Amino acid sequence: MSGNTEILKFLIFGDITGKQGRVAVKNYLVQNKDNDIPTFVIANIENASHGFGLTKKNYEDLFASGIDCFTSGNHIWDKKDIFEYIDDVNNLLRPINYPAGTRGKGVQVFEIAEHRFAVINVLGRVFMPPIDSPWQVVTETIESLISQGIESVFIDFHAEATAEKICFAKYLAKKFNNENKAIVKAFWGTHTHVQTADEQIYNGMAYITDVGFCGTNDSVIGMEFATSFKRLSTSLPERYEIAESSIAQINGVEVLIDNNSATLIKRINLVVDNNESGVNDAKG
C-alpha cells in the first residue's frame, strides 16, 4: 500500500448454498455498492450449485455479480465440470493442503488500490477427510509470501471443529503478527454453516469462528428438513435435497483494514425475500 494510511473494505460471505444463496448474495451486492471505499469481495462457493460443488455457469454468473475471489472446501470436486476450468481461472481456490499435484491452487495474490495481498484457502483435519497438515502448509506459504513482499494475508479455514479453528487462528496471529504489524489481517471459519457470535480483532487480525452460510432460511444448513430428518434420525442413507424457499439468509462479515492491521469486523446476518429482489439467476 502506498503513501498515507488507506482504509480497505473486505466483504466475506459464508458458504453460498444453492440458487437461493446465489440470488441473496447477488442482490446484497447490488444494494450495497460503496464507491467511497475500495472493496474486495470473497465468498465460499463449495455448495453453490444445488448444494454440492460449483458449475462453470454458476461461477461465471457469480463472478459477473461482483465476487472477486472464490474459496471452497471438501465439496469443490462434486460437480465434475470443475476440472474443465479450475486451472484456467485465477480467482477460484481449492484448499491448499490437498496433496501435491492436485488440480487448482490454494493461494492467490490480488491487488486493490495499489495494495497487494494474498488469500489462502485451507481445509481442517478434525472430523474431516484425511489431508496434509494445514499447520505446516500454511506456515510455509505465509513465509514464502512475506519473502515476496506480501504484507497482508486473508485465510478461509474450512473446518468442522471450533477448537481447531480457534487454535489455528491464535497460532498464526501470534507467529506472524505483533503490535506494530499484522501480516494475517483476517481469518474466518467456514463449513459448519452456522454463524458464531465471537467476532473480534485479535493481535491485529479480524477473526470469527464461522461466518455462517447464505441460502434458504427455513432449512437444515441449507437442506430440506424432511430428508435431513430421515437421514439423521434413522442413520440410513438418504440423499440431501436443497431447500428452495425464497426466504433466504445472508451470513458474512465486513472487515476494514489499514496499512498495519484490521480495524473492524462486523457480522452480516440478514433474512431477505428473494422474490422481492428482482435479481435473475443462472439455472443449476
Contacts in CASP RR format, 6 or more apart in sequence:
PFRMAT RR
TARGET T0000
AUTHOR 0000-0000-0000
METHOD contacts of the structure
MODEL  1
MSGNTEILKFLIFGDITGKQGRVAVKNYLVQNKDNDIPTFVIANIENASH
GFGLTKKNYEDLFASGIDCFTSGNHIWDKKDIFEYIDDVNNLLRPINYPA
GTRGKGVQVFEIAEHRFAVINVLGRVFMPPIDSPWQVVTETIESLISQGI
ESVFIDFHAEATAEKICFAKYLAKKFNNENKAIVKAFWGTHTHVQTADEQ
IYNGMAYITDVGFCGTNDSVIGMEFATSFKRLSTSLPERYEIAESSIAQI
NGVEVLIDNNSATLIKRINLVVDNNESGVNDAKG
1 113 0 8 1.000
1 114 0 8 1.000
1 115 0 8 1.000
1 259 0 8 1.000
2 114 0 8 1.000
5 258 0 8 1.000
5 259 0 8 1.000
6 38 0 8 1.000
6 113 0 8 1.000
6 115 0 8 1.000
6 258 0 8 1.000
6 259 0 8 1.000
7 37 0 8 1.000
7 256 0 8 1.000
7 257 0 8 1.000
7 258 0 8 1.000
7 263 0 8 1.000
8 37 0 8 1.000
8 38 0 8 1.000
8 39 0 8 1.000
8 40 0 8 1.000
8 112 0 8 1.000
8 113 0 8 1.000
8 115 0 8 1.000
8 256 0 8 1.000
8 257 0 8 1.000
8 258 0 8 1.000
9 34 0 8 1.000
9 37 0 8 1.000
9 38 0 8 1.000
9 39 0 8 1.000
9 40 0 8 1.000
9 254 0 8 1.000
9 255 0 8 1.000
9 256 0 8 1.000
10 39 0 8 1.000
10 40 0 8 1.000
10 41 0 8 1.000
10 42 0 8 1.000
10 154 0 8 1.000
10 186 0 8 1.000
10 254 0 8 1.000
10 255 0 8 1.000
10 256 0 8 1.000
10 257 0 8 1.000
11 29 0 8 1.000
11 32 0 8 1.000
11 39 0 8 1.000
11 40 0 8 1.000
11 41 0 8 1.000
11 42 0 8 1.000
11 252 0 8 1.000
11 253 0 8 1.000
11 254 0 8 1.000
11 268 0 8 1.000
12 41 0 8 1.000
12 42 0 8 1.000
12 43 0 8 1.000
12 154 0 8 1.000
12 156 0 8 1.000
12 186 0 8 1.000
12 188 0 8 1.000
12 211 0 8 1.000
12 252 0 8 1.000
12 253 0 8 1.000
12 254 0 8 1.000
12 255 0 8 1.000
13 25 0 8 1.000
13 41 0 8 1.000
13 42 0 8 1.000
13 43 0 8 1.000
13 44 0 8 1.000
13 67 0 8 1.000
13 211 0 8 1.000
13 214 0 8 1.000
13 250 0 8 1.000
13 251 0 8 1.000
13 252 0 8 1.000
13 268 0 8 1.000
14 43 0 8 1.000
14 44 0 8 1.000
14 190 0 8 1.000
14 193 0 8 1.000
14 211 0 8 1.000
14 212 0 8 1.000
14 213 0 8 1.000
14 214 0 8 1.000
14 251 0 8 1.000
14 252 0 8 1.000
15 44 0 8 1.000
15 45 0 8 1.000
15 46 0 8 1.000
15 47 0 8 1.000
15 190 0 8 1.000
15 191 0 8 1.000
15 193 0 8 1.000
15 212 0 8 1.000
15 213 0 8 1.000
15 214 0 8 1.000
16 22 0 8 1.000
16 25 0 8 1.000
16 43 0 8 1.000
16 44 0 8 1.000
16 45 0 8 1.000
16 47 0 8 1.000
16 48 0 8 1.000
16 62 0 8 1.000
16 213 0 8 1.000
16 214 0 8 1.000
16 215 0 8 1.000
17 47 0 8 1.000
17 48 0 8 1.000
17 51 0 8 1.000
17 193 0 8 1.000
17 213 0 8 1.000
17 214 0 8 1.000
17 215 0 8 1.000
17 216 0 8 1.000
17 221 0 8 1.000
17 222 0 8 1.000
17 242 0 8 1.000
18 47 0 8 1.000
18 48 0 8 1.000
18 49 0 8 1.000
18 50 0 8 1.000
18 51 0 8 1.000
18 215 0 8 1.000
18 222 0 8 1.000
18 242 0 8 1.000
19 50 0 8 1.000
19 242 0 8 1.000
19 244 0 8 1.000
19 281 0 8 1.000
19 283 0 8 1.000
19 284 0 8 1.000
20 215 0 8 1.000
20 216 0 8 1.000
20 243 0 8 1.000
20 244 0 8 1.000
20 245 0 8 1.000
20 246 0 8 1.000
20 248 0 8 1.000
20 274 0 8 1.000
21 48 0 8 1.000
21 214 0 8 1.000
21 215 0 8 1.000
21 216 0 8 1.000
21 248 0 8 1.000
21 250 0 8 1.000
22 48 0 8 1.000
22 58 0 8 1.000
22 61 0 8 1.000
22 62 0 8 1.000
22 281 0 8 1.000
22 282 0 8 1.000
23 248 0 8 1.000
23 274 0 8 1.000
23 277 0 8 1.000
23 279 0 8 1.000
23 281 0 8 1.000
24 214 0 8 1.000
24 215 0 8 1.000
24 248 0 8 1.000
24 249 0 8 1.000
24 250 0 8 1.000
24 272 0 8 1.000
24 274 0 8 1.000
24 277 0 8 1.000
25 43 0 8 1.000
25 62 0 8 1.000
25 65 0 8 1.000
25 67 0 8 1.000
25 214 0 8 1.000
25 250 0 8 1.000
26 62 0 8 1.000
26 65 0 8 1.000
26 279 0 8 1.000
26 281 0 8 1.000
27 272 0 8 1.000
27 274 0 8 1.000
27 277 0 8 1.000
27 278 0 8 1.000
27 279 0 8 1.000
28 250 0 8 1.000
28 268 0 8 1.000
28 270 0 8 1.000
28 272 0 8 1.000
29 41 0 8 1.000
29 65 0 8 1.000
29 66 0 8 1.000
29 67 0 8 1.000
30 65 0 8 1.000
30 279 0 8 1.000
37 256 0 8 1.000
38 112 0 8 1.000
38 113 0 8 1.000
39 112 0 8 1.000
40 68 0 8 1.000
40 69 0 8 1.000
40 110 0 8 1.000
40 112 0 8 1.000
41 66 0 8 1.000
41 67 0 8 1.000
41 68 0 8 1.000
41 69 0 8 1.000
42 67 0 8 1.000
42 68 0 8 1.000
42 69 0 8 1.000
42 70 0 8 1.000
42 71 0 8 1.000
42 119 0 8 1.000
42 154 0 8 1.000
42 156 0 8 1.000
43 62 0 8 1.000
43 67 0 8 1.000
43 69 0 8 1.000
43 70 0 8 1.000
43 71 0 8 1.000
43 214 0 8 1.000
44 70 0 8 1.000
44 71 0 8 1.000
44 72 0 8 1.000
44 73 0 8 1.000
44 156 0 8 1.000
44 158 0 8 1.000
44 190 0 8 1.000
44 211 0 8 1.000
45 53 0 8 1.000
45 54 0 8 1.000
45 58 0 8 1.000
45 59 0 8 1.000
45 62 0 8 1.000
45 67 0 8 1.000
45 70 0 8 1.000
45 71 0 8 1.000
45 72 0 8 1.000
45 92 0 8 1.000
46 53 0 8 1.000
46 54 0 8 1.000
46 71 0 8 1.000
46 72 0 8 1.000
46 73 0 8 1.000
46 74 0 8 1.000
46 75 0 8 1.000
46 76 0 8 1.000
46 78 0 8 1.000
46 158 0 8 1.000
47 53 0 8 1.000
47 75 0 8 1.000
47 213 0 8 1.000
47 222 0 8 1.000
48 54 0 8 1.000
48 58 0 8 1.000
48 62 0 8 1.000
49 55 0 8 1.000
49 58 0 8 1.000
49 79 0 8 1.000
49 284 0 8 1.000
50 242 0 8 1.000
50 284 0 8 1.000
51 75 0 8 1.000
51 222 0 8 1.000
51 223 0 8 1.000
51 240 0 8 1.000
51 242 0 8 1.000
52 75 0 8 1.000
52 78 0 8 1.000
52 79 0 8 1.000
53 72 0 8 1.000
53 75 0 8 1.000
53 76 0 8 1.000
53 77 0 8 1.000
53 78 0 8 1.000
53 79 0 8 1.000
53 82 0 8 1.000
54 70 0 8 1.000
54 72 0 8 1.000
54 76 0 8 1.000
54 79 0 8 1.000
54 82 0 8 1.000
54 92 0 8 1.000
55 79 0 8 1.000
55 81 0 8 1.000
55 284 0 8 1.000
56 81 0 8 1.000
56 82 0 8 1.000
56 84 0 8 1.000
56 85 0 8 1.000
57 282 0 8 1.000
57 283 0 8 1.000
57 284 0 8 1.000
58 282 0 8 1.000
58 284 0 8 1.000
59 70 0 8 1.000
59 85 0 8 1.000
59 89 0 8 1.000
59 92 0 8 1.000
60 282 0 8 1.000
61 281 0 8 1.000
61 282 0 8 1.000
62 70 0 8 1.000
63 70 0 8 1.000
63 91 0 8 1.000
68 91 0 8 1.000
68 110 0 8 1.000
69 91 0 8 1.000
69 93 0 8 1.000
69 108 0 8 1.000
69 110 0 8 1.000
69 119 0 8 1.000
70 91 0 8 1.000
70 92 0 8 1.000
70 93 0 8 1.000
71 93 0 8 1.000
71 119 0 8 1.000
71 121 0 8 1.000
71 156 0 8 1.000
71 158 0 8 1.000
71 190 0 8 1.000
72 92 0 8 1.000
72 93 0 8 1.000
72 94 0 8 1.000
72 95 0 8 1.000
72 121 0 8 1.000
72 158 0 8 1.000
73 94 0 8 1.000
73 95 0 8 1.000
73 121 0 8 1.000
73 123 0 8 1.000
73 158 0 8 1.000
73 190 0 8 1.000
73 191 0 8 1.000
74 95 0 8 1.000
74 123 0 8 1.000
74 128 0 8 1.000
74 129 0 8 1.000
74 158 0 8 1.000
74 191 0 8 1.000
76 82 0 8 1.000
76 94 0 8 1.000
76 95 0 8 1.000
83 103 0 8 1.000
85 92 0 8 1.000
86 92 0 8 1.000
86 94 0 8 1.000
86 103 0 8 1.000
86 104 0 8 1.000
87 103 0 8 1.000
87 104 0 8 1.000
90 108 0 8 1.000
91 108 0 8 1.000
91 110 0 8 1.000
92 104 0 8 1.000
93 104 0 8 1.000
93 105 0 8 1.000
93 106 0 8 1.000
93 107 0 8 1.000
93 108 0 8 1.000
93 119 0 8 1.000
93 120 0 8 1.000
93 121 0 8 1.000
93 156 0 8 1.000
94 102 0 8 1.000
94 103 0 8 1.000
94 104 0 8 1.000
94 105 0 8 1.000
94 106 0 8 1.000
94 121 0 8 1.000
95 106 0 8 1.000
95 121 0 8 1.000
95 122 0 8 1.000
95 123 0 8 1.000
95 124 0 8 1.000
95 131 0 8 1.000
95 158 0 8 1.000
96 105 0 8 1.000
96 106 0 8 1.000
96 107 0 8 1.000
96 120 0 8 1.000
96 121 0 8 1.000
96 122 0 8 1.000
96 137 0 8 1.000
96 138 0 8 1.000
96 141 0 8 1.000
97 122 0 8 1.000
97 123 0 8 1.000
97 124 0 8 1.000
97 131 0 8 1.000
97 132 0 8 1.000
97 133 0 8 1.000
97 134 0 8 1.000
97 137 0 8 1.000
97 138 0 8 1.000
98 123 0 8 1.000
98 131 0 8 1.000
98 132 0 8 1.000
99 131 0 8 1.000
99 132 0 8 1.000
106 120 0 8 1.000
106 121 0 8 1.000
106 122 0 8 1.000
107 118 0 8 1.000
107 119 0 8 1.000
107 120 0 8 1.000
107 121 0 8 1.000
107 141 0 8 1.000
107 145 0 8 1.000
108 118 0 8 1.000
108 119 0 8 1.000
109 116 0 8 1.000
109 117 0 8 1.000
109 118 0 8 1.000
109 145 0 8 1.000
109 148 0 8 1.000
109 150 0 8 1.000
110 116 0 8 1.000
110 117 0 8 1.000
110 118 0 8 1.000
110 119 0 8 1.000
111 117 0 8 1.000
115 152 0 8 1.000
116 149 0 8 1.000
116 150 0 8 1.000
116 152 0 8 1.000
117 150 0 8 1.000
117 151 0 8 1.000
117 152 0 8 1.000
117 153 0 8 1.000
117 154 0 8 1.000
117 185 0 8 1.000
118 145 0 8 1.000
118 150 0 8 1.000
118 152 0 8 1.000
118 153 0 8 1.000
118 154 0 8 1.000
119 153 0 8 1.000
119 154 0 8 1.000
119 155 0 8 1.000
119 156 0 8 1.000
120 138 0 8 1.000
120 141 0 8 1.000
120 142 0 8 1.000
120 153 0 8 1.000
120 154 0 8 1.000
120 155 0 8 1.000
120 156 0 8 1.000
121 155 0 8 1.000
121 156 0 8 1.000
121 158 0 8 1.000
122 134 0 8 1.000
122 137 0 8 1.000
122 138 0 8 1.000
122 155 0 8 1.000
122 156 0 8 1.000
122 157 0 8 1.000
122 158 0 8 1.000
123 131 0 8 1.000
123 134 0 8 1.000
123 158 0 8 1.000
123 159 0 8 1.000
124 131 0 8 1.000
124 134 0 8 1.000
124 157 0 8 1.000
124 158 0 8 1.000
124 159 0 8 1.000
124 160 0 8 1.000
124 161 0 8 1.000
124 164 0 8 1.000
125 131 0 8 1.000
125 133 0 8 1.000
125 134 0 8 1.000
125 159 0 8 1.000
125 164 0 8 1.000
126 159 0 8 1.000
126 160 0 8 1.000
126 161 0 8 1.000
126 163 0 8 1.000
126 164 0 8 1.000
127 160 0 8 1.000
127 161 0 8 1.000
128 159 0 8 1.000
128 160 0 8 1.000
134 157 0 8 1.000
134 168 0 8 1.000
135 168 0 8 1.000
135 171 0 8 1.000
138 155 0 8 1.000
138 168 0 8 1.000
138 172 0 8 1.000
139 172 0 8 1.000
139 175 0 8 1.000
142 153 0 8 1.000
142 172 0 8 1.000
142 176 0 8 1.000
142 183 0 8 1.000
142 184 0 8 1.000
145 153 0 8 1.000
146 176 0 8 1.000
146 183 0 8 1.000
151 181 0 8 1.000
151 183 0 8 1.000
152 183 0 8 1.000
152 185 0 8 1.000
152 257 0 8 1.000
153 176 0 8 1.000
153 183 0 8 1.000
153 184 0 8 1.000
153 185 0 8 1.000
154 184 0 8 1.000
154 185 0 8 1.000
154 186 0 8 1.000
154 187 0 8 1.000
155 172 0 8 1.000
155 184 0 8 1.000
155 186 0 8 1.000
155 187 0 8 1.000
155 188 0 8 1.000
156 188 0 8 1.000
156 189 0 8 1.000
156 190 0 8 1.000
157 165 0 8 1.000
157 168 0 8 1.000
157 169 0 8 1.000
157 187 0 8 1.000
157 188 0 8 1.000
157 189 0 8 1.000
157 190 0 8 1.000
158 189 0 8 1.000
158 190 0 8 1.000
158 191 0 8 1.000
159 165 0 8 1.000
159 168 0 8 1.000
159 189 0 8 1.000
159 190 0 8 1.000
159 191 0 8 1.000
160 191 0 8 1.000
160 192 0 8 1.000
162 196 0 8 1.000
162 209 0 8 1.000
162 210 0 8 1.000
165 189 0 8 1.000
165 209 0 8 1.000
165 210 0 8 1.000
166 209 0 8 1.000
168 187 0 8 1.000
169 187 0 8 1.000
169 202 0 8 1.000
169 205 0 8 1.000
169 207 0 8 1.000
170 202 0 8 1.000
172 184 0 8 1.000
172 187 0 8 1.000
172 205 0 8 1.000
173 182 0 8 1.000
173 184 0 8 1.000
173 187 0 8 1.000
173 202 0 8 1.000
173 203 0 8 1.000
173 204 0 8 1.000
173 205 0 8 1.000
173 207 0 8 1.000
174 203 0 8 1.000
176 182 0 8 1.000
176 183 0 8 1.000
176 184 0 8 1.000
177 183 0 8 1.000
177 184 0 8 1.000
177 203 0 8 1.000
177 204 0 8 1.000
177 205 0 8 1.000
177 261 0 8 1.000
178 203 0 8 1.000
179 203 0 8 1.000
180 260 0 8 1.000
181 260 0 8 1.000
181 261 0 8 1.000
182 203 0 8 1.000
182 204 0 8 1.000
182 205 0 8 1.000
182 260 0 8 1.000
182 261 0 8 1.000
182 262 0 8 1.000
184 205 0 8 1.000
185 204 0 8 1.000
185 205 0 8 1.000
185 206 0 8 1.000
185 255 0 8 1.000
185 257 0 8 1.000
185 261 0 8 1.000
185 262 0 8 1.000
186 205 0 8 1.000
186 206 0 8 1.000
186 207 0 8 1.000
186 255 0 8 1.000
186 257 0 8 1.000
186 262 0 8 1.000
186 265 0 8 1.000
187 205 0 8 1.000
187 206 0 8 1.000
187 207 0 8 1.000
188 206 0 8 1.000
188 207 0 8 1.000
188 208 0 8 1.000
188 210 0 8 1.000
188 211 0 8 1.000
188 253 0 8 1.000
189 208 0 8 1.000
189 209 0 8 1.000
189 210 0 8 1.000
189 211 0 8 1.000
190 210 0 8 1.000
190 211 0 8 1.000
190 212 0 8 1.000
191 210 0 8 1.000
192 210 0 8 1.000
192 212 0 8 1.000
192 221 0 8 1.000
193 210 0 8 1.000
193 212 0 8 1.000
193 213 0 8 1.000
193 221 0 8 1.000
193 222 0 8 1.000
194 210 0 8 1.000
194 212 0 8 1.000
194 213 0 8 1.000
194 221 0 8 1.000
195 208 0 8 1.000
195 210 0 8 1.000
195 211 0 8 1.000
195 212 0 8 1.000
195 213 0 8 1.000
195 251 0 8 1.000
195 252 0 8 1.000
195 267 0 8 1.000
195 269 0 8 1.000
196 208 0 8 1.000
196 209 0 8 1.000
196 210 0 8 1.000
196 212 0 8 1.000
197 267 0 8 1.000
198 207 0 8 1.000
198 208 0 8 1.000
198 209 0 8 1.000
199 206 0 8 1.000
199 207 0 8 1.000
199 208 0 8 1.000
199 253 0 8 1.000
199 265 0 8 1.000
199 266 0 8 1.000
199 267 0 8 1.000
200 206 0 8 1.000
200 207 0 8 1.000
200 208 0 8 1.000
200 265 0 8 1.000
201 207 0 8 1.000
201 261 0 8 1.000
201 262 0 8 1.000
201 263 0 8 1.000
201 264 0 8 1.000
201 265 0 8 1.000
204 260 0 8 1.000
204 261 0 8 1.000
204 262 0 8 1.000
205 261 0 8 1.000
205 262 0 8 1.000
206 253 0 8 1.000
206 255 0 8 1.000
206 257 0 8 1.000
206 262 0 8 1.000
206 264 0 8 1.000
206 265 0 8 1.000
207 265 0 8 1.000
208 253 0 8 1.000
208 265 0 8 1.000
208 267 0 8 1.000
211 251 0 8 1.000
211 252 0 8 1.000
211 253 0 8 1.000
212 251 0 8 1.000
212 252 0 8 1.000
213 221 0 8 1.000
213 222 0 8 1.000
213 249 0 8 1.000
213 251 0 8 1.000
214 248 0 8 1.000
214 249 0 8 1.000
214 250 0 8 1.000
214 251 0 8 1.000
214 252 0 8 1.000
215 222 0 8 1.000
215 243 0 8 1.000
215 248 0 8 1.000
215 249 0 8 1.000
215 250 0 8 1.000
216 222 0 8 1.000
216 242 0 8 1.000
216 243 0 8 1.000
216 244 0 8 1.000
216 245 0 8 1.000
216 247 0 8 1.000
216 248 0 8 1.000
216 249 0 8 1.000
217 245 0 8 1.000
217 247 0 8 1.000
217 248 0 8 1.000
217 249 0 8 1.000
217 271 0 8 1.000
218 225 0 8 1.000
218 243 0 8 1.000
218 245 0 8 1.000
218 247 0 8 1.000
219 225 0 8 1.000
219 243 0 8 1.000
219 245 0 8 1.000
220 228 0 8 1.000
220 229 0 8 1.000
220 243 0 8 1.000
222 242 0 8 1.000
222 243 0 8 1.000
223 240 0 8 1.000
223 241 0 8 1.000
223 242 0 8 1.000
223 243 0 8 1.000
224 240 0 8 1.000
224 241 0 8 1.000
224 242 0 8 1.000
224 243 0 8 1.000
225 243 0 8 1.000
226 241 0 8 1.000
227 238 0 8 1.000
227 239 0 8 1.000
227 240 0 8 1.000
227 241 0 8 1.000
228 240 0 8 1.000
230 236 0 8 1.000
230 238 0 8 1.000
231 237 0 8 1.000
231 238 0 8 1.000
231 240 0 8 1.000
246 273 0 8 1.000
246 274 0 8 1.000
246 275 0 8 1.000
247 271 0 8 1.000
247 272 0 8 1.000
247 273 0 8 1.000
247 274 0 8 1.000
248 271 0 8 1.000
248 272 0 8 1.000
248 273 0 8 1.000
248 274 0 8 1.000
249 269 0 8 1.000
249 270 0 8 1.000
249 271 0 8 1.000
249 272 0 8 1.000
250 268 0 8 1.000
250 269 0 8 1.000
250 270 0 8 1.000
250 271 0 8 1.000
250 272 0 8 1.000
251 267 0 8 1.000
251 268 0 8 1.000
251 269 0 8 1.000
252 267 0 8 1.000
252 268 0 8 1.000
252 269 0 8 1.000
253 265 0 8 1.000
253 266 0 8 1.000
253 267 0 8 1.000
253 268 0 8 1.000
254 264 0 8 1.000
254 265 0 8 1.000
254 266 0 8 1.000
254 268 0 8 1.000
255 262 0 8 1.000
255 264 0 8 1.000
255 265 0 8 1.000
255 266 0 8 1.000
256 262 0 8 1.000
256 263 0 8 1.000
256 264 0 8 1.000
256 265 0 8 1.000
257 263 0 8 1.000
END
